[in-house]
Amino acid sequence: MKGYSRYARKKQATGPMHSFQPSLTANLQQLRQELGFSPDLTIREWELGEQGIRVAVAYTNNLIDMQIVSEFILRSLSVFGTDDLAARLFSPDDTFLFIKSRAVKVGEVRETEDWTDLAVSVVSGDTAILIDGCVKAVVCGTRGGEWRSISEPTTEVTIRGPKDSFNESIATNITLLRRRIMNPDLWLETMKIGNVTKTDVAVMYIKGVADENIVQEVKRRLKEVKLDSVLESGYIEELIQDQTFTPFPTMYNSERPDVVAKNLLEGRVAVLVNGTPFVLIVPTVLAQFFESAEDYYQRYDISSFLRLIRYISFLISLLVPSIYIAGVTFHQDMIPTSLLFSLAASREGVPFPALVEALIMEVTFELLREAGIRLPRAVGQAVSIVGALVLGQAAVQAGIVSPAMVIVVAITGIASFAIPAYNLAISARLIRFLFMILSASFGFYALTLGMIVLTAHLCSLRSFGVPYLTPFAPFLPSEQKDTVMRFPLWSLFTRVRMIQTKKVKGLEGEQDEQ
């Protein structure tokens, strides 16, 4: 993160890039050379005014909105060439000023004297206007081209609630958020990250609601990122998170605009990356990963029941195989007699100890799960279900595993799917293997020590300075209204105290503090 990329070192070694020259021909030749004489670079030239001042328009096909370029730039310059006032312009500087202030009729117009900025703008979908005898250019915002349309969420599916999701266009994603929070206090700051890709990255927060220290820390960490390329928000997440060596995600991501808007209203900061539909949210606490967007669209009693089920599912996914292994290996006296006889009968003839038996089934289940994701969607789900049934039944009949182990692994797998956040479910799957080994070594004693170490590790985590287990540790009684249970909406007056102390109604008017 602190080192520069190979691309940056190469640029430093070769010196600064070519600057503007008074000759239009030389500038156009340099632009073609910088872009590798790419065939999708289009250049149109005119002669304007009584002096016949040469003007060129440069843009990249398929990255621009062709209607804007045709109607408001090319056509405007054509009319400009026959304008009486244009005919009386005798210098390149007069022509530059007139083009910038009157001739070009687009919303975003700026000037640049930086050759790097010009080249990046052209390959980003902007249109550049260069004038013979002028050592600067006009850059017009004409970005367009083909993007995936707004569709339903694929990873955060809900029965009730909005059906739109982010796509790969950062401009579209910003628009979706502004439509939900139509308030001037919703601030946006952008930057480019990636020495080669020049990826647009945006930081959004509600001024006066988000903690200013957290906002500044997010921007500081983003500015320190030194990479050749940023192709997805995962690149940013791994470089700006507080702690790398942890199985738990310390940054939340979502493809739903309503989820991101809710977190912004709670005082959090959103990081949007061009080219990905997943928006990062900081700071993050563990309780966020058990929340679903639908929790706030259903009645509080239904939402509370479903959220409680998710917490139980996480514990099942994490502990059930380990408890089974410890019970049948070391603590048979803790198992009821009738159940113990059934387990002993089912394990009769199985040549492996419980740990090996569990590892075989868990690894097989993970293989089927991964294969189902990679296979074509039409057959992936069918292959996963049929494969699990066939392999499980065949393994039991062959005496490799016991029927009880198949049941344990199946319950564990189903429970992992009930966790709303995919990255937290993966964390439970990874830790589960470690707990299985501990249970097979020293039984419940080792499992208990493992839980203590895991709890201590969770207590040590921070997300941009906020304790990861907030509001459980530190325990905040007033913040338990929206954690394991969800109280009625009329009782949820305040945000999480560790993130922001102002009341919800402060965005609308009062800025009272507790």
RODO-2510 file (C-alpha; in nm, 4 decimals, decimal comma):
residues 514
     n   res          X          Y          Z
     1     m     0,0000     0,0000     0,0000
     2     k     0,2878     0,2315     0,0774
     3     g     0,5002     0,1319    -0,2225
     4     y     0,4570     0,2589    -0,5736
     5     s     0,3659     0,0317    -0,8621
     6     r     0,5901    -0,0677    -1,1509
     7     y     0,3938     0,1664    -1,3758
     8     a     0,4575     0,4624    -1,1462
     9     r     0,8303     0,3840    -1,1246
    10     k     0,8470     0,3601    -1,5021
    11     k     0,6883     0,7032    -1,5385
    12     q     0,9312     0,8498    -1,2874
    13     a     1,2252     0,6967    -1,4699
    14     t     1,1228     0,8322    -1,8106
    15     g     1,0434     1,1792    -1,6778
    16     p     0,7235     1,3827    -1,7171
    17     m     0,4925     1,3228    -2,0099
    18     h     0,4947     1,5443    -2,3173
    19     s     0,3468     1,8898    -2,2616
    20     f     0,1296     2,0885    -2,5023
    21     q     0,2971     2,2484    -2,8040
    22     p     0,1702     2,5468    -3,0055
    23     s     0,1421     2,3231    -3,3130
    24     l    -0,1918     2,1411    -3,3424
    25     t    -0,0369     1,8819    -3,5721
    26     a     0,2283     1,7980    -3,3129
    27     n    -0,0329     1,7722    -3,0355
    28     l    -0,2549     1,5398    -3,2389
    29     q     0,0420     1,3239    -3,3327
    30     q     0,1406     1,3038    -2,9660
    31     l    -0,2143     1,2081    -2,8674
    32     r    -0,2210     0,9301    -3,1276
    33     q     0,1164     0,8067    -3,0064
    34     e     0,0131     0,8110    -2,6390
    35     l    -0,2924     0,5994    -2,7233
    36     g    -0,0898     0,3571    -2,9347
    37     f    -0,2475     0,4759    -3,2628
    38     s    -0,5668     0,3110    -3,1482
    39     p    -0,8315     0,2748    -3,4210
    40     d    -1,1131     0,3765    -3,1847
    41     l    -0,9631     0,7255    -3,1425
    42     t    -1,1601     0,9651    -3,3645
    43     i    -1,0299     1,3120    -3,4567
    44     r    -1,2286     1,5771    -3,6497
    45     e    -1,0667     1,9002    -3,7729
    46     w    -1,2050     2,2446    -3,8756
    47     e    -1,0783     2,5824    -3,9866
    48     l    -1,2580     2,8662    -3,8074
    49     g    -1,2767     3,2443    -3,8479
    50     e    -1,1275     3,4752    -4,1072
    51     q    -0,7786     3,3647    -4,0030
    52     g    -0,8619     2,9988    -4,0648
    53     i    -0,7594     2,8882    -3,7161
    54     r    -0,7389     2,5084    -3,7050
    55     v    -0,9438     2,3287    -3,4404
    56     a    -0,9587     1,9538    -3,3693
    57     v    -1,2055     1,7441    -3,1698
    58     a    -1,0785     1,4112    -3,0260
    59     y    -1,2828     1,1369    -2,8590
    60     t    -1,2885     0,7597    -2,8151
    61     n    -1,5667     0,5643    -2,9835
    62     n    -1,8044     0,3520    -2,7706
    63     l    -1,7080     0,5414    -2,4535
    64     i    -1,8975     0,8594    -2,5369
    65     d    -2,2602     0,9599    -2,5629
    66     m    -2,2665     1,0069    -2,9390
    67     q    -2,5814     1,2159    -2,9308
    68     i    -2,4187     1,4724    -2,6990
    69     v    -2,1028     1,4864    -2,9110
    70     s    -2,2967     1,5241    -3,2364
    71     e    -2,5602     1,7728    -3,1206
    72     f    -2,3741     1,9907    -2,8713
    73     i    -2,0110     1,9802    -2,9844
    74     l    -1,9721     1,8911    -3,3516
    75     r    -2,2846     2,0756    -3,4614
    76     s    -2,2094     2,3723    -3,2356
    77     l    -1,8602     2,4079    -3,3796
    78     s    -1,9974     2,3847    -3,7329
    79     v    -2,2389     2,6702    -3,6608
    80     f    -1,9614     2,8532    -3,4784
    81     g    -1,7542     2,8497    -3,7953
    82     t    -2,0102     3,0655    -3,9784
    83     d    -2,0917     3,2943    -3,6840
    84     d    -2,0221     3,6656    -3,7421
    85     l    -1,8591     3,6997    -3,4030
    86     a    -1,6426     3,3959    -3,4692
    87     a    -1,5279     3,5512    -3,7946
    88     r    -1,3863     3,8467    -3,6002
    89     l    -1,1718     3,6307    -3,3719
    90     f    -0,8118     3,6775    -3,4795
    91     s    -0,6090     3,4849    -3,2151
    92     p    -0,6046     3,1285    -3,0819
    93     d    -0,6633     3,2566    -2,7270
    94     d    -0,9799     3,4395    -2,8372
    95     t    -1,0973     3,1228    -3,0122
    96     f    -1,0254     2,9122    -2,7024
    97     l    -1,2200     3,1473    -2,4776
    98     f    -1,5160     3,1664    -2,7152
    99     i    -1,5334     2,7881    -2,7587
   100     k    -1,5188     2,7307    -2,3853
   101     s    -1,7704     2,9985    -2,2857
   102     r    -2,0198     3,0089    -2,5741
   103     a    -1,9722     2,7597    -2,8560
   104     v    -1,9846     2,4282    -2,6669
   105     k    -2,3253     2,3628    -2,5111
   106     v    -2,2652     2,0747    -2,2697
   107     g    -2,3048     2,0677    -1,8933
   108     e    -1,9427     1,9913    -1,7980
   109     v    -1,6728     2,2030    -1,9607
   110     r    -1,3249     2,2623    -1,8228
   111     e    -0,9794     2,3533    -1,9460
   112     t    -0,6559     2,1644    -1,8927
   113     e    -0,2882     2,2312    -1,9462
   114     d    -0,1834     1,8863    -1,8262
   115     w    -0,1150     1,6374    -2,1031
   116     t    -0,1694     1,3388    -1,8715
   117     d    -0,5085     1,4765    -1,7732
   118     l    -0,6007     1,5201    -2,1400
   119     a    -0,5044     1,1642    -2,2374
   120     v    -0,6858     1,0115    -1,9380
   121     s    -0,9973     1,2199    -2,0127
   122     v    -1,0095     1,1046    -2,3744
   123     v    -0,9826     0,7350    -2,2842
   124     s    -1,2415     0,7863    -2,0073
   125     g    -1,5137     0,9016    -2,2475
   126     d    -1,4650     1,2796    -2,2450
   127     t    -1,4170     1,4858    -2,5608
   128     a    -1,1136     1,7134    -2,6054
   129     i    -1,1013     2,0274    -2,8236
   130     l    -0,7518     2,1419    -2,9269
   131     i    -0,6702     2,4692    -3,1031
   132     d    -0,3700     2,5447    -3,3208
   133     g    -0,1416     2,7937    -3,1452
   134     c    -0,2919     2,7300    -2,8007
   135     v    -0,1079     2,5363    -2,5288
   136     k    -0,4201     2,4200    -2,3477
   137     a    -0,7339     2,2257    -2,4358
   138     v    -1,1067     2,2273    -2,3620
   139     v    -1,2395     1,9023    -2,2103
   140     c    -1,6141     1,8327    -2,2345
   141     g    -1,7968     1,5745    -2,0249
   142     t    -1,9507     1,3336    -2,2751
   143     r    -1,9175     0,9974    -2,1012
   144     g    -2,1703     0,7403    -2,2102
   145     g    -2,1574     0,4104    -2,3948
   146     e    -2,3169     0,0797    -2,3018
   147     w    -2,3747    -0,0173    -1,9376
   148     r    -2,5726    -0,2974    -1,7796
   149     s    -2,9227    -0,1784    -1,7016
   150     i    -3,0571    -0,1580    -1,3467
   151     s    -3,1785    -0,5048    -1,2451
   152     e    -3,2912    -0,6937    -0,9368
   153     p    -3,0340    -0,7813    -0,6680
   154     t    -2,8791    -1,1248    -0,7080
   155     t    -2,6973    -1,1686    -0,3753
   156     e    -2,9345    -0,9856    -0,1386
   157     v    -3,2757    -1,1128    -0,2389
   158     t    -3,5811    -0,9990    -0,0422
   159     i    -3,9507    -1,0803    -0,0698
   160     r    -4,0679    -0,7302     0,0159
   161     g    -3,8838    -0,4099    -0,0665
   162     p    -3,7238    -0,2275    -0,3604
   163     k    -3,6131    -0,4423    -0,6513
   164     d    -3,3393    -0,2208    -0,7949
   165     s    -2,9676    -0,2734    -0,7429
   166     f    -2,6407    -0,1040    -0,8261
   167     n    -2,4646    -0,1733    -1,1541
   168     e    -2,1097    -0,1186    -1,2819
   169     s    -2,1569     0,2532    -1,3561
   170     i    -2,0554     0,4753    -1,0655
   171     a    -2,2676     0,7594    -1,2071
   172     t    -2,5773     0,5384    -1,2001
   173     n    -2,5000     0,4231    -0,8473
   174     i    -2,4642     0,7799    -0,7217
   175     t    -2,7963     0,8659    -0,8845
   176     l    -2,9715     0,5749    -0,7101
   177     l    -2,8495     0,7008    -0,3735
   178     r    -2,9428     1,0636    -0,4403
   179     r    -3,2955     0,9584    -0,5368
   180     r    -3,3362     0,8071    -0,1907
   181     i    -3,1670     1,0846     0,0073
   182     m    -3,2726     1,4089    -0,1587
   183     n    -3,0871     1,6295     0,0834
   184     p    -2,8112     1,8851     0,0129
   185     d    -2,6172     1,7490     0,3102
   186     l    -2,5449     1,4298     0,1153
   187     w    -2,1891     1,5115     0,0102
   188     l    -1,9849     1,3430    -0,2599
   189     e    -1,6096     1,3512    -0,3124
   190     t    -1,4323     1,1714    -0,5978
   191     m    -1,0772     1,0678    -0,6764
   192     k    -0,8933     0,8436    -0,9205
   193     i    -0,7044     0,5384    -0,7955
   194     g    -0,4854     0,3119    -1,0069
   195     n    -0,1809     0,4317    -1,1963
   196     v    -0,2911     0,2392    -1,5069
   197     t    -0,6697     0,2060    -1,4798
   198     k    -0,7416     0,5538    -1,3319
   199     t    -1,0528     0,4102    -1,1668
   200     d    -1,3099     0,6569    -1,0351
   201     v    -1,3679     0,6146    -0,6603
   202     a    -1,6288     0,8180    -0,4726
   203     v    -1,6833     0,8805    -0,1017
   204     m    -2,0404     0,9629     0,0049
   205     y    -2,1600     1,0695     0,3478
   206     i    -2,4161     1,2971     0,5100
   207     k    -2,2514     1,6135     0,6337
   208     g    -2,3320     1,6783     0,9979
   209     v    -2,4398     1,3167     1,0535
   210     a    -2,1230     1,1202     0,9735
   211     d    -1,8319     1,1548     1,2127
   212     e    -1,5863     1,3976     1,0510
   213     n    -1,2889     1,2044     1,1907
   214     i    -1,4066     0,8855     1,0200
   215     v    -1,4645     1,0717     0,6924
   216     q    -1,1134     1,2158     0,6991
   217     e    -0,9649     0,8756     0,7861
   218     v    -1,1438     0,7120     0,4915
   219     k    -1,0126     0,9749     0,2510
   220     r    -0,6608     0,9504     0,3958
   221     r    -0,6473     0,5736     0,3502
   222     l    -0,7821     0,5963    -0,0038
   223     k    -0,5177     0,8522    -0,0997
   224     e    -0,2463     0,6185     0,0281
   225     v    -0,3524     0,3345    -0,2044
   226     k    -0,0835     0,2821    -0,4703
   227     l    -0,1830     0,0231    -0,7296
   228     d    -0,1583    -0,0279    -1,1024
   229     s    -0,5229    -0,1258    -1,1258
   230     v    -0,8470    -0,1183    -0,9296
   231     l    -1,0983    -0,3488    -1,0985
   232     e    -1,3377    -0,4124    -0,8095
   233     s    -1,4155    -0,2754    -0,4655
   234     g    -1,2389    -0,5786    -0,3153
   235     y    -0,9060    -0,4194    -0,4144
   236     i    -0,9910    -0,1136    -0,2051
   237     e    -1,1368    -0,3151     0,0832
   238     e    -0,8226    -0,5202     0,1376
   239     l    -0,5954    -0,2155     0,1403
   240     i    -0,7893     0,0194     0,3675
   241     q    -0,9306    -0,2223     0,6262
   242     d    -0,7975    -0,1996     0,9810
   243     q    -0,6732    -0,5567     1,0111
   244     t    -0,5762    -0,8016     0,7402
   245     f    -0,5056    -1,1172     0,9393
   246     t    -0,8576    -1,2005     1,0472
   247     p    -1,1191    -1,4328     0,8963
   248     f    -1,3951    -1,1820     0,9725
   249     p    -1,4903    -0,9048     0,7290
   250     t    -1,4322    -0,5611     0,8826
   251     m    -1,5989    -0,3753     0,5947
   252     y    -1,9568    -0,4257     0,4852
   253     n    -2,0544    -0,4361     0,1174
   254     s    -2,3933    -0,4248    -0,0480
   255     e    -2,5464    -0,4092    -0,3947
   256     r    -2,8754    -0,2627    -0,2679
   257     p    -2,9253     0,1171    -0,2763
   258     d    -3,1753     0,1028     0,0118
   259     v    -2,9240    -0,0729     0,2386
   260     v    -2,6516     0,1810     0,1604
   261     a    -2,8954     0,4709     0,2101
   262     k    -2,9961     0,3314     0,5500
   263     n    -2,6333     0,3097     0,6577
   264     l    -2,5645     0,6627     0,5379
   265     l    -2,8555     0,7850     0,7506
   266     e    -2,7016     0,6047     1,0481
   267     g    -2,3832     0,8090     1,0090
   268     r    -2,1671     0,5713     0,8093
   269     v    -1,9549     0,6424     0,5010
   270     a    -2,0005     0,4747     0,1605
   271     v    -1,7168     0,4074    -0,0839
   272     l    -1,8245     0,3581    -0,4460
   273     v    -1,5881     0,2133    -0,7081
   274     n    -1,6479     0,2412    -1,0810
   275     g    -1,6833    -0,0984    -1,2499
   276     t    -1,8494    -0,2876    -0,9643
   277     p    -2,2055    -0,3029    -0,8280
   278     f    -2,0857    -0,3536    -0,4685
   279     v    -2,0540    -0,0471    -0,2447
   280     l    -1,8345    -0,0528     0,0657
   281     i    -1,9709     0,0782     0,3967
   282     v    -1,7618     0,1864     0,6963
   283     p    -1,7381     0,1659     0,9903
   284     t    -1,8732    -0,1874     1,0254
   285     v    -1,9866    -0,3870     1,3284
   286     l    -2,0618    -0,7585     1,3513
   287     a    -2,4355    -0,7056     1,4042
   288     q    -2,4661    -0,5522     1,0559
   289     f    -2,3981    -0,8878     0,8915
   290     f    -2,7089    -1,0416     1,0500
   291     e    -2,9392    -0,7660     0,9265
   292     s    -3,1426    -0,7912     0,6096
   293     a    -3,3025    -0,5049     0,4187
   294     e    -3,6346    -0,6786     0,4667
   295     d    -3,6095    -0,6473     0,8461
   296     y    -3,7369    -0,2919     0,8204
   297     y    -4,0129    -0,3666     0,5690
   298     q    -4,1834    -0,6347     0,7826
   299     r    -4,3484    -0,6024     1,1235
   300     y    -4,1042    -0,5891     1,4129
   301     d    -4,2133    -0,9262     1,5580
   302     i    -4,1520    -1,1078     1,2289
   303     s    -3,8195    -0,9277     1,1790
   304     s    -3,7075    -1,0107     1,5320
   305     f    -3,7883    -1,3801     1,4882
   306     l    -3,6016    -1,4016     1,1559
   307     r    -3,2998    -1,2169     1,2931
   308     l    -3,2858    -1,4513     1,5919
   309     i    -3,2917    -1,7448     1,3485
   310     r    -2,9884    -1,5969     1,1709
   311     y    -2,7875    -1,5725     1,4923
   312     i    -2,8760    -1,9333     1,5754
   313     s    -2,7810    -2,0383     1,2212
   314     f    -2,4399    -1,8779     1,2613
   315     l    -2,3774    -2,0721     1,5829
   316     i    -2,4973    -2,3957     1,4206
   317     s    -2,2709    -2,3414     1,1215
   318     l    -1,9783    -2,2695     1,3502
   319     l    -2,0146    -2,5304     1,6281
   320     v    -2,2391    -2,8286     1,5459
   321     p    -1,9763    -3,0504     1,3724
   322     s    -1,7276    -2,9761     1,6519
   323     i    -1,9832    -3,0596     1,9218
   324     y    -2,0650    -3,3894     1,7471
   325     i    -1,6977    -3,4849     1,7142
   326     a    -1,6219    -3,3986     2,0781
   327     g    -1,9291    -3,5878     2,2004
   328     v    -1,8704    -3,9154     2,0182
   329     t    -1,4919    -3,9068     2,0753
   330     f    -1,4427    -3,7951     2,4367
   331     h    -1,7718    -3,7265     2,6110
   332     q    -1,9971    -4,0265     2,5472
   333     d    -2,1191    -4,0028     2,9084
   334     m    -2,2839    -3,6664     2,8270
   335     i    -2,4986    -3,8203     2,5518
   336     p    -2,8377    -3,9738     2,6501
   337     t    -2,8217    -4,3529     2,6545
   338     s    -3,0772    -4,4169     2,3802
   339     l    -2,9125    -4,1615     2,1519
   340     l    -2,5693    -4,3029     2,2293
   341     f    -2,6840    -4,6532     2,1282
   342     s    -2,8211    -4,5129     1,8007
   343     l    -2,4980    -4,3280     1,7257
   344     a    -2,2878    -4,6334     1,8089
   345     a    -2,5002    -4,8523     1,5832
   346     s    -2,4790    -4,6040     1,2954
   347     r    -2,0994    -4,5809     1,3318
   348     e    -2,0528    -4,9576     1,3409
   349     g    -1,8375    -5,0565     1,0466
   350     v    -1,7115    -4,7042     0,9741
   351     p    -1,3295    -4,7383     0,9459
   352     f    -1,2462    -4,3729     1,0216
   353     p    -1,2509    -4,1698     1,3406
   354     a    -1,5132    -3,8981     1,3716
   355     l    -1,2715    -3,6197     1,2659
   356     v    -1,1715    -3,7878     0,9390
   357     e    -1,5334    -3,8741     0,8744
   358     a    -1,6358    -3,5105     0,9261
   359     l    -1,3517    -3,3775     0,7113
   360     i    -1,4485    -3,6074     0,4241
   361     m    -1,8081    -3,4900     0,4318
   362     e    -1,7272    -3,1206     0,4846
   363     v    -1,4720    -3,1099     0,2021
   364     t    -1,7143    -3,2931    -0,0274
   365     f    -1,9906    -3,0479     0,0610
   366     e    -1,7571    -2,7509    -0,0100
   367     l    -1,6620    -2,9028    -0,3459
   368     l    -2,0272    -2,9413    -0,4401
   369     r    -2,1034    -2,5882    -0,3271
   370     e    -1,8184    -2,4414    -0,5329
   371     a    -1,9035    -2,6555    -0,8357
   372     g    -2,2648    -2,5394    -0,8192
   373     i    -2,1514    -2,1768    -0,8352
   374     r    -1,9167    -2,2284    -1,1316
   375     l    -2,1468    -2,4474    -1,3386
   376     p    -2,3966    -2,2866    -1,5789
   377     r    -2,6938    -2,1545    -1,3851
   378     a    -2,9402    -2,3870    -1,5600
   379     v    -2,7670    -2,7028    -1,4323
   380     g    -2,5616    -2,5786    -1,1357
   381     q    -2,8348    -2,6051    -0,8717
   382     a    -2,9530    -2,9435    -0,9973
   383     v    -2,5993    -3,0864    -0,9990
   384     s    -2,5370    -2,9620    -0,6429
   385     i    -2,8564    -3,1130    -0,5005
   386     v    -2,8375    -3,4414    -0,6937
   387     g    -2,4629    -3,4723    -0,6247
   388     a    -2,5124    -3,4242    -0,2514
   389     l    -2,7936    -3,6813    -0,2361
   390     v    -2,6141    -3,9415    -0,4474
   391     l    -2,2754    -3,9048    -0,2787
   392     g    -2,4223    -3,8990     0,0710
   393     q    -2,6312    -4,2111     0,0166
   394     a    -2,3454    -4,3919    -0,1584
   395     a    -2,1001    -4,2995     0,1217
   396     v    -2,3388    -4,4358     0,3868
   397     q    -2,4011    -4,7605     0,1991
   398     a    -2,0280    -4,8081     0,1430
   399     g    -1,9637    -4,7681     0,5156
   400     i    -1,7321    -4,4700     0,4712
   401     v    -1,9415    -4,2314     0,6835
   402     s    -2,2280    -4,2747     0,9253
   403     p    -2,5833    -4,1498     0,8620
   404     a    -2,5546    -3,9235     1,1689
   405     m    -2,2556    -3,7444     1,0175
   406     v    -2,4453    -3,6864     0,6951
   407     i    -2,7275    -3,5271     0,8957
   408     v    -2,4827    -3,3071     1,0908
   409     v    -2,3068    -3,1831     0,7767
   410     a    -2,6393    -3,1213     0,5985
   411     i    -2,7758    -2,9149     0,8899
   412     t    -2,4507    -2,7190     0,9058
   413     g    -2,4595    -2,6437     0,5333
   414     i    -2,8219    -2,5331     0,5407
   415     a    -2,7526    -2,3087     0,8397
   416     s    -2,4645    -2,1368     0,6576
   417     f    -2,7028    -2,0365     0,3759
   418     a    -2,9307    -1,8619     0,6263
   419     i    -2,6651    -1,5989     0,7036
   420     p    -2,7452    -1,2883     0,4911
   421     a    -2,3821    -1,1832     0,4398
   422     y    -2,1881    -1,4199     0,2151
   423     n    -1,8478    -1,3089     0,3476
   424     l    -1,9490    -1,3795     0,7097
   425     a    -2,0756    -1,7256     0,6093
   426     i    -1,7340    -1,7989     0,4582
   427     s    -1,5703    -1,6921     0,7852
   428     a    -1,7836    -1,9435     0,9755
   429     r    -1,6894    -2,2155     0,7270
   430     l    -1,3169    -2,1488     0,7732
   431     i    -1,3274    -2,1368     1,1530
   432     r    -1,5415    -2,4518     1,1609
   433     f    -1,2494    -2,6636     1,0356
   434     l    -1,0220    -2,5296     1,3102
   435     f    -1,2818    -2,6037     1,5780
   436     m    -1,3271    -2,9568     1,4423
   437     i    -0,9546    -3,0258     1,4860
   438     l    -0,9572    -2,8809     1,8372
   439     s    -1,2581    -3,0931     1,9351
   440     a    -1,0961    -3,4083     1,7997
   441     s    -0,7797    -3,3333     2,0004
   442     f    -0,9077    -3,2442     2,3484
   443     g    -1,2871    -3,2466     2,3332
   444     f    -1,5066    -2,9776     2,4840
   445     y    -1,2113    -2,8389     2,6800
   446     a    -1,0291    -2,7373     2,3612
   447     l    -1,3531    -2,6202     2,2018
   448     t    -1,4198    -2,3928     2,4986
   449     l    -1,0684    -2,2486     2,4795
   450     g    -1,1177    -2,1938     2,1083
   451     m    -1,4393    -2,0010     2,1719
   452     i    -1,2631    -1,7861     2,4325
   453     v    -0,9806    -1,7069     2,1890
   454     l    -1,2336    -1,6302     1,9122
   455     t    -1,4281    -1,3947     2,1412
   456     a    -1,1076    -1,2185     2,2454
   457     h    -1,0106    -1,1814     1,8807
   458     l    -1,3490    -1,0294     1,7966
   459     c    -1,3135    -0,7865     2,0870
   460     s    -0,9746    -0,6759     1,9529
   461     l    -1,1042    -0,5905     1,6053
   462     r    -1,1756    -0,2336     1,5004
   463     s    -1,3374    -0,0881     1,1925
   464     f    -1,2090     0,2667     1,1457
   465     g    -1,1732     0,3008     1,5201
   466     v    -1,5167     0,1553     1,6096
   467     p    -1,5144    -0,1688     1,8185
   468     y    -1,6273    -0,4595     1,6025
   469     l    -1,8627    -0,6031     1,8665
   470     t    -2,0500    -0,2766     1,9256
   471     p    -2,3021    -0,2608     2,0937
   472     f    -2,2333    -0,5970     2,2658
   473     a    -1,8800    -0,5067     2,3747
   474     p    -1,8692    -0,2393     2,4947
   475     f    -2,2198    -0,3204     2,6113
   476     l    -2,4628    -0,0361     2,5451
   477     p    -2,8075    -0,1149     2,6898
   478     s    -2,9782     0,1626     2,4942
   479     e    -2,8473     0,0213     2,1646
   480     q    -2,9924    -0,3286     2,2036
   481     k    -3,3154    -0,2249     2,0300
   482     d    -3,1813    -0,3147     1,6861
   483     t    -2,9362    -0,6003     1,7343
   484     v    -3,0545    -0,9556     1,8102
   485     m    -3,4129    -0,8269     1,8213
   486     r    -3,5698    -0,5369     1,6337
   487     f    -3,7962    -0,3114     1,8347
   488     p    -4,0803    -0,1152     1,6678
   489     l    -3,9633     0,1672     1,4435
   490     w    -4,1121     0,4357     1,6658
   491     s    -3,8702     0,3321     1,9432
   492     l    -3,5577     0,3528     1,7232
   493     f    -3,4922     0,7226     1,7747
   494     t    -3,1129     0,7213     1,7937
   495     r    -2,8220     0,5958     1,5896
   496     v    -2,5451     0,3737     1,7226
   497     r    -2,3726     0,5871     1,9837
   498     m    -2,0212     0,4710     1,8918
   499     i    -2,0732     0,5888     1,5341
   500     q    -2,2877     0,9013     1,5718
   501     t    -2,4658     1,0639     1,8641
   502     k    -2,7182     1,2804     1,6832
   503     k    -3,0831     1,1925     1,6582
   504     v    -3,2405     1,0603     1,3413
   505     k    -3,4610     1,3667     1,3084
   506     g    -3,1490     1,5839     1,3102
   507     l    -3,1210     1,5431     0,9316
   508     e    -3,4573     1,7080     0,8919
   509     g    -3,4014     1,9950     1,1278
   510     e    -3,2829     1,9760     1,4859
   511     q    -2,9302     1,8556     1,5575
   512     d    -2,9851     1,7597     1,9206
   513     e    -2,7271     1,5431     2,0921
   514     q    -2,7758     1,2974     2,3697
***
